[in-house]
């Protein structure tokens, strides 16, 4: 049990550091390109369990930029994130995004 506790605590800390690192990269990224879309989606996915509202905000940004760039893969991930966000709040809206 002790080993499992230590392992889980390390995993949670590593994920927090990873999200912080991605947010720092996003802040310094100057171009509206597919890399930015992928960063927005990765952060949105990474914070879903801790801050679903933040996931929604990143998914909206990603969706808008994906449309602008005609980046279908990025758009599909942003729609998945929106579907996940609404899953427990509004089932019909979740299905619309799915």
Phi and psi in radians as a Rosetta constraint file:
Dihedral C 1 N 2 CA 2 C 2 CIRCULARHARMONIC -1.095 0.35
Dihedral N 2 CA 2 C 2 N 3 CIRCULARHARMONIC -0.789 0.35
Dihedral C 2 N 3 CA 3 C 3 CIRCULARHARMONIC -1.037 0.35
Dihedral N 3 CA 3 C 3 N 4 CIRCULARHARMONIC -0.788 0.35
Dihedral C 3 N 4 CA 4 C 4 CIRCULARHARMONIC -1.090 0.35
Dihedral N 4 CA 4 C 4 N 5 CIRCULARHARMONIC -0.717 0.35
Dihedral C 4 N 5 CA 5 C 5 CIRCULARHARMONIC -1.091 0.35
Dihedral N 5 CA 5 C 5 N 6 CIRCULARHARMONIC -0.782 0.35
Dihedral C 5 N 6 CA 6 C 6 CIRCULARHARMONIC -1.133 0.35
Dihedral N 6 CA 6 C 6 N 7 CIRCULARHARMONIC -0.751 0.35
Dihedral C 6 N 7 CA 7 C 7 CIRCULARHARMONIC -1.080 0.35
Dihedral N 7 CA 7 C 7 N 8 CIRCULARHARMONIC -0.789 0.35
Dihedral C 7 N 8 CA 8 C 8 CIRCULARHARMONIC -1.161 0.35
Dihedral N 8 CA 8 C 8 N 9 CIRCULARHARMONIC -0.697 0.35
Dihedral C 8 N 9 CA 9 C 9 CIRCULARHARMONIC -1.106 0.35
Dihedral N 9 CA 9 C 9 N 10 CIRCULARHARMONIC -0.710 0.35
Dihedral C 9 N 10 CA 10 C 10 CIRCULARHARMONIC -1.112 0.35
Dihedral N 10 CA 10 C 10 N 11 CIRCULARHARMONIC -0.702 0.35
Dihedral C 10 N 11 CA 11 C 11 CIRCULARHARMONIC -1.121 0.35
Dihedral N 11 CA 11 C 11 N 12 CIRCULARHARMONIC -0.766 0.35
Dihedral C 11 N 12 CA 12 C 12 CIRCULARHARMONIC -1.120 0.35
Dihedral N 12 CA 12 C 12 N 13 CIRCULARHARMONIC -0.758 0.35
Dihedral C 12 N 13 CA 13 C 13 CIRCULARHARMONIC -1.121 0.35
Dihedral N 13 CA 13 C 13 N 14 CIRCULARHARMONIC -0.738 0.35
Dihedral C 13 N 14 CA 14 C 14 CIRCULARHARMONIC -1.098 0.35
Dihedral N 14 CA 14 C 14 N 15 CIRCULARHARMONIC -0.694 0.35
Dihedral C 14 N 15 CA 15 C 15 CIRCULARHARMONIC -1.137 0.35
Dihedral N 15 CA 15 C 15 N 16 CIRCULARHARMONIC -0.720 0.35
Dihedral C 15 N 16 CA 16 C 16 CIRCULARHARMONIC -1.075 0.35
Dihedral N 16 CA 16 C 16 N 17 CIRCULARHARMONIC -0.761 0.35
Dihedral C 16 N 17 CA 17 C 17 CIRCULARHARMONIC -1.114 0.35
Dihedral N 17 CA 17 C 17 N 18 CIRCULARHARMONIC -0.718 0.35
Dihedral C 17 N 18 CA 18 C 18 CIRCULARHARMONIC -1.085 0.35
Dihedral N 18 CA 18 C 18 N 19 CIRCULARHARMONIC -0.786 0.35
Dihedral C 18 N 19 CA 19 C 19 CIRCULARHARMONIC -1.111 0.35
Dihedral N 19 CA 19 C 19 N 20 CIRCULARHARMONIC -0.765 0.35
Dihedral C 19 N 20 CA 20 C 20 CIRCULARHARMONIC -1.039 0.35
Dihedral N 20 CA 20 C 20 N 21 CIRCULARHARMONIC -0.727 0.35
Dihedral C 20 N 21 CA 21 C 21 CIRCULARHARMONIC -1.115 0.35
Dihedral N 21 CA 21 C 21 N 22 CIRCULARHARMONIC -0.758 0.35
Dihedral C 21 N 22 CA 22 C 22 CIRCULARHARMONIC -1.113 0.35
Dihedral N 22 CA 22 C 22 N 23 CIRCULARHARMONIC -0.691 0.35
Dihedral C 22 N 23 CA 23 C 23 CIRCULARHARMONIC -1.137 0.35
Dihedral N 23 CA 23 C 23 N 24 CIRCULARHARMONIC -0.636 0.35
Dihedral C 23 N 24 CA 24 C 24 CIRCULARHARMONIC -1.160 0.35
Dihedral N 24 CA 24 C 24 N 25 CIRCULARHARMONIC -0.709 0.35
Dihedral C 24 N 25 CA 25 C 25 CIRCULARHARMONIC -1.119 0.35
Dihedral N 25 CA 25 C 25 N 26 CIRCULARHARMONIC -0.731 0.35
Dihedral C 25 N 26 CA 26 C 26 CIRCULARHARMONIC -1.061 0.35
Dihedral N 26 CA 26 C 26 N 27 CIRCULARHARMONIC -0.744 0.35
Dihedral C 26 N 27 CA 27 C 27 CIRCULARHARMONIC -1.095 0.35
Dihedral N 27 CA 27 C 27 N 28 CIRCULARHARMONIC -0.615 0.35
Dihedral C 27 N 28 CA 28 C 28 CIRCULARHARMONIC -1.559 0.35
Dihedral N 28 CA 28 C 28 N 29 CIRCULARHARMONIC -0.164 0.35
Dihedral C 28 N 29 CA 29 C 29 CIRCULARHARMONIC -1.362 0.35
Dihedral N 29 CA 29 C 29 N 30 CIRCULARHARMONIC 2.113 0.35
Dihedral C 29 N 30 CA 30 C 30 CIRCULARHARMONIC -1.675 0.35
Dihedral N 30 CA 30 C 30 N 31 CIRCULARHARMONIC -0.198 0.35
Dihedral C 30 N 31 CA 31 C 31 CIRCULARHARMONIC -1.875 0.35
Dihedral N 31 CA 31 C 31 N 32 CIRCULARHARMONIC 2.539 0.35
Dihedral C 31 N 32 CA 32 C 32 CIRCULARHARMONIC -1.554 0.35
Dihedral N 32 CA 32 C 32 N 33 CIRCULARHARMONIC 1.580 0.35
Dihedral C 32 N 33 CA 33 C 33 CIRCULARHARMONIC -2.441 0.35
Dihedral N 33 CA 33 C 33 N 34 CIRCULARHARMONIC -3.074 0.35
Dihedral C 33 N 34 CA 34 C 34 CIRCULARHARMONIC -1.149 0.35
Dihedral N 34 CA 34 C 34 N 35 CIRCULARHARMONIC -0.471 0.35
Dihedral C 34 N 35 CA 35 C 35 CIRCULARHARMONIC -1.098 0.35
Dihedral N 35 CA 35 C 35 N 36 CIRCULARHARMONIC -0.741 0.35
Dihedral C 35 N 36 CA 36 C 36 CIRCULARHARMONIC -1.136 0.35
Dihedral N 36 CA 36 C 36 N 37 CIRCULARHARMONIC -0.705 0.35
Dihedral C 36 N 37 CA 37 C 37 CIRCULARHARMONIC -1.044 0.35
Dihedral N 37 CA 37 C 37 N 38 CIRCULARHARMONIC -0.813 0.35
Dihedral C 37 N 38 CA 38 C 38 CIRCULARHARMONIC -1.108 0.35
Dihedral N 38 CA 38 C 38 N 39 CIRCULARHARMONIC -0.654 0.35
Dihedral C 38 N 39 CA 39 C 39 CIRCULARHARMONIC -1.122 0.35
Dihedral N 39 CA 39 C 39 N 40 CIRCULARHARMONIC -0.803 0.35
Dihedral C 39 N 40 CA 40 C 40 CIRCULARHARMONIC -1.032 0.35
Dihedral N 40 CA 40 C 40 N 41 CIRCULARHARMONIC -0.765 0.35
Dihedral C 40 N 41 CA 41 C 41 CIRCULARHARMONIC -1.183 0.35
Dihedral N 41 CA 41 C 41 N 42 CIRCULARHARMONIC -0.703 0.35
Dihedral C 41 N 42 CA 42 C 42 CIRCULARHARMONIC -1.122 0.35
Dihedral N 42 CA 42 C 42 N 43 CIRCULARHARMONIC -0.734 0.35
Dihedral C 42 N 43 CA 43 C 43 CIRCULARHARMONIC -1.174 0.35
Dihedral N 43 CA 43 C 43 N 44 CIRCULARHARMONIC -0.787 0.35
Dihedral C 43 N 44 CA 44 C 44 CIRCULARHARMONIC -1.004 0.35
Dihedral N 44 CA 44 C 44 N 45 CIRCULARHARMONIC -0.739 0.35
Dihedral C 44 N 45 CA 45 C 45 CIRCULARHARMONIC -1.182 0.35
Dihedral N 45 CA 45 C 45 N 46 CIRCULARHARMONIC -0.681 0.35
Dihedral C 45 N 46 CA 46 C 46 CIRCULARHARMONIC -1.227 0.35
Dihedral N 46 CA 46 C 46 N 47 CIRCULARHARMONIC -0.480 0.35
Dihedral C 46 N 47 CA 47 C 47 CIRCULARHARMONIC -1.747 0.35
Dihedral N 47 CA 47 C 47 N 48 CIRCULARHARMONIC 0.030 0.35
Dihedral C 47 N 48 CA 48 C 48 CIRCULARHARMONIC -0.944 0.35
Dihedral N 48 CA 48 C 48 N 49 CIRCULARHARMONIC -0.804 0.35
Dihedral C 48 N 49 CA 49 C 49 CIRCULARHARMONIC -1.272 0.35
Dihedral N 49 CA 49 C 49 N 50 CIRCULARHARMONIC -0.417 0.35
Dihedral C 49 N 50 CA 50 C 50 CIRCULARHARMONIC -1.664 0.35
Dihedral N 50 CA 50 C 50 N 51 CIRCULARHARMONIC -0.638 0.35
Dihedral C 50 N 51 CA 51 C 51 CIRCULARHARMONIC -2.608 0.35
Dihedral N 51 CA 51 C 51 N 52 CIRCULARHARMONIC 1.463 0.35
Dihedral C 51 N 52 CA 52 C 52 CIRCULARHARMONIC -1.091 0.35
Dihedral N 52 CA 52 C 52 N 53 CIRCULARHARMONIC -0.597 0.35
Dihedral C 52 N 53 CA 53 C 53 CIRCULARHARMONIC -1.108 0.35
Dihedral N 53 CA 53 C 53 N 54 CIRCULARHARMONIC -0.671 0.35
Dihedral C 53 N 54 CA 54 C 54 CIRCULARHARMONIC -1.139 0.35
Dihedral N 54 CA 54 C 54 N 55 CIRCULARHARMONIC -0.658 0.35
Dihedral C 54 N 55 CA 55 C 55 CIRCULARHARMONIC -1.024 0.35
Dihedral N 55 CA 55 C 55 N 56 CIRCULARHARMONIC -0.784 0.35
Dihedral C 55 N 56 CA 56 C 56 CIRCULARHARMONIC -1.067 0.35
Dihedral N 56 CA 56 C 56 N 57 CIRCULARHARMONIC -0.771 0.35
Dihedral C 56 N 57 CA 57 C 57 CIRCULARHARMONIC -1.090 0.35
Dihedral N 57 CA 57 C 57 N 58 CIRCULARHARMONIC -0.776 0.35
Dihedral C 57 N 58 CA 58 C 58 CIRCULARHARMONIC -1.167 0.35
Dihedral N 58 CA 58 C 58 N 59 CIRCULARHARMONIC -0.648 0.35
Dihedral C 58 N 59 CA 59 C 59 CIRCULARHARMONIC -1.154 0.35
Dihedral N 59 CA 59 C 59 N 60 CIRCULARHARMONIC -0.678 0.35
Dihedral C 59 N 60 CA 60 C 60 CIRCULARHARMONIC -1.112 0.35
Dihedral N 60 CA 60 C 60 N 61 CIRCULARHARMONIC -0.822 0.35
Dihedral C 60 N 61 CA 61 C 61 CIRCULARHARMONIC -1.040 0.35
Dihedral N 61 CA 61 C 61 N 62 CIRCULARHARMONIC -0.766 0.35
Dihedral C 61 N 62 CA 62 C 62 CIRCULARHARMONIC -1.101 0.35
Dihedral N 62 CA 62 C 62 N 63 CIRCULARHARMONIC -0.746 0.35
Dihedral C 62 N 63 CA 63 C 63 CIRCULARHARMONIC -1.101 0.35
Dihedral N 63 CA 63 C 63 N 64 CIRCULARHARMONIC -0.752 0.35
Dihedral C 63 N 64 CA 64 C 64 CIRCULARHARMONIC -1.105 0.35
Dihedral N 64 CA 64 C 64 N 65 CIRCULARHARMONIC -0.818 0.35
Dihedral C 64 N 65 CA 65 C 65 CIRCULARHARMONIC -1.174 0.35
Dihedral N 65 CA 65 C 65 N 66 CIRCULARHARMONIC -0.661 0.35
Dihedral C 65 N 66 CA 66 C 66 CIRCULARHARMONIC -1.079 0.35
Dihedral N 66 CA 66 C 66 N 67 CIRCULARHARMONIC -0.728 0.35
Dihedral C 66 N 67 CA 67 C 67 CIRCULARHARMONIC -1.069 0.35
Dihedral N 67 CA 67 C 67 N 68 CIRCULARHARMONIC -0.774 0.35
Dihedral C 67 N 68 CA 68 C 68 CIRCULARHARMONIC -1.066 0.35
Dihedral N 68 CA 68 C 68 N 69 CIRCULARHARMONIC -0.671 0.35
Dihedral C 68 N 69 CA 69 C 69 CIRCULARHARMONIC -1.589 0.35
Dihedral N 69 CA 69 C 69 N 70 CIRCULARHARMONIC -0.105 0.35
Dihedral C 69 N 70 CA 70 C 70 CIRCULARHARMONIC 1.003 0.35
Dihedral N 70 CA 70 C 70 N 71 CIRCULARHARMONIC 0.745 0.35
Dihedral C 70 N 71 CA 71 C 71 CIRCULARHARMONIC -1.752 0.35
Dihedral N 71 CA 71 C 71 N 72 CIRCULARHARMONIC 1.606 0.35
Dihedral C 71 N 72 CA 72 C 72 CIRCULARHARMONIC -1.140 0.35
Dihedral N 72 CA 72 C 72 N 73 CIRCULARHARMONIC -0.666 0.35
Dihedral C 72 N 73 CA 73 C 73 CIRCULARHARMONIC -1.111 0.35
Dihedral N 73 CA 73 C 73 N 74 CIRCULARHARMONIC -0.765 0.35
Dihedral C 73 N 74 CA 74 C 74 CIRCULARHARMONIC -1.110 0.35
Dihedral N 74 CA 74 C 74 N 75 CIRCULARHARMONIC -0.678 0.35
Dihedral C 74 N 75 CA 75 C 75 CIRCULARHARMONIC -1.134 0.35
Dihedral N 75 CA 75 C 75 N 76 CIRCULARHARMONIC -0.716 0.35
Dihedral C 75 N 76 CA 76 C 76 CIRCULARHARMONIC -1.134 0.35
Dihedral N 76 CA 76 C 76 N 77 CIRCULARHARMONIC -0.648 0.35
Dihedral C 76 N 77 CA 77 C 77 CIRCULARHARMONIC -1.195 0.35
Dihedral N 77 CA 77 C 77 N 78 CIRCULARHARMONIC -0.701 0.35
Dihedral C 77 N 78 CA 78 C 78 CIRCULARHARMONIC -1.132 0.35
Dihedral N 78 CA 78 C 78 N 79 CIRCULARHARMONIC -0.652 0.35
Dihedral C 78 N 79 CA 79 C 79 CIRCULARHARMONIC -1.150 0.35
Dihedral N 79 CA 79 C 79 N 80 CIRCULARHARMONIC -0.674 0.35
Dihedral C 79 N 80 CA 80 C 80 CIRCULARHARMONIC -1.067 0.35
Dihedral N 80 CA 80 C 80 N 81 CIRCULARHARMONIC -0.749 0.35
Dihedral C 80 N 81 CA 81 C 81 CIRCULARHARMONIC -1.126 0.35
Dihedral N 81 CA 81 C 81 N 82 CIRCULARHARMONIC -0.697 0.35
Dihedral C 81 N 82 CA 82 C 82 CIRCULARHARMONIC -1.153 0.35
Dihedral N 82 CA 82 C 82 N 83 CIRCULARHARMONIC -0.702 0.35
Dihedral C 82 N 83 CA 83 C 83 CIRCULARHARMONIC -1.044 0.35
Dihedral N 83 CA 83 C 83 N 84 CIRCULARHARMONIC -0.780 0.35
Dihedral C 83 N 84 CA 84 C 84 CIRCULARHARMONIC -1.109 0.35
Dihedral N 84 CA 84 C 84 N 85 CIRCULARHARMONIC -0.711 0.35
Dihedral C 84 N 85 CA 85 C 85 CIRCULARHARMONIC -1.051 0.35
Dihedral N 85 CA 85 C 85 N 86 CIRCULARHARMONIC -0.818 0.35
Dihedral C 85 N 86 CA 86 C 86 CIRCULARHARMONIC -1.437 0.35
Dihedral N 86 CA 86 C 86 N 87 CIRCULARHARMONIC -0.103 0.35
Dihedral C 86 N 87 CA 87 C 87 CIRCULARHARMONIC -0.929 0.35
Dihedral N 87 CA 87 C 87 N 88 CIRCULARHARMONIC -0.749 0.35
Dihedral C 87 N 88 CA 88 C 88 CIRCULARHARMONIC -1.709 0.35
Dihedral N 88 CA 88 C 88 N 89 CIRCULARHARMONIC -0.090 0.35
Dihedral C 88 N 89 CA 89 C 89 CIRCULARHARMONIC -1.795 0.35
Dihedral N 89 CA 89 C 89 N 90 CIRCULARHARMONIC -0.839 0.35
Dihedral C 89 N 90 CA 90 C 90 CIRCULARHARMONIC -2.582 0.35
Dihedral N 90 CA 90 C 90 N 91 CIRCULARHARMONIC 1.599 0.35
Dihedral C 90 N 91 CA 91 C 91 CIRCULARHARMONIC -0.967 0.35
Dihedral N 91 CA 91 C 91 N 92 CIRCULARHARMONIC -0.813 0.35
Dihedral C 91 N 92 CA 92 C 92 CIRCULARHARMONIC -1.058 0.35
Dihedral N 92 CA 92 C 92 N 93 CIRCULARHARMONIC -0.700 0.35
Dihedral C 92 N 93 CA 93 C 93 CIRCULARHARMONIC -1.170 0.35
Dihedral N 93 CA 93 C 93 N 94 CIRCULARHARMONIC -0.652 0.35
Dihedral C 93 N 94 CA 94 C 94 CIRCULARHARMONIC -1.040 0.35
Dihedral N 94 CA 94 C 94 N 95 CIRCULARHARMONIC -0.751 0.35
Dihedral C 94 N 95 CA 95 C 95 CIRCULARHARMONIC -1.153 0.35
Dihedral N 95 CA 95 C 95 N 96 CIRCULARHARMONIC -0.603 0.35
Dihedral C 95 N 96 CA 96 C 96 CIRCULARHARMONIC -1.063 0.35
Dihedral N 96 CA 96 C 96 N 97 CIRCULARHARMONIC -0.743 0.35
Dihedral C 96 N 97 CA 97 C 97 CIRCULARHARMONIC -1.240 0.35
Dihedral N 97 CA 97 C 97 N 98 CIRCULARHARMONIC -0.549 0.35
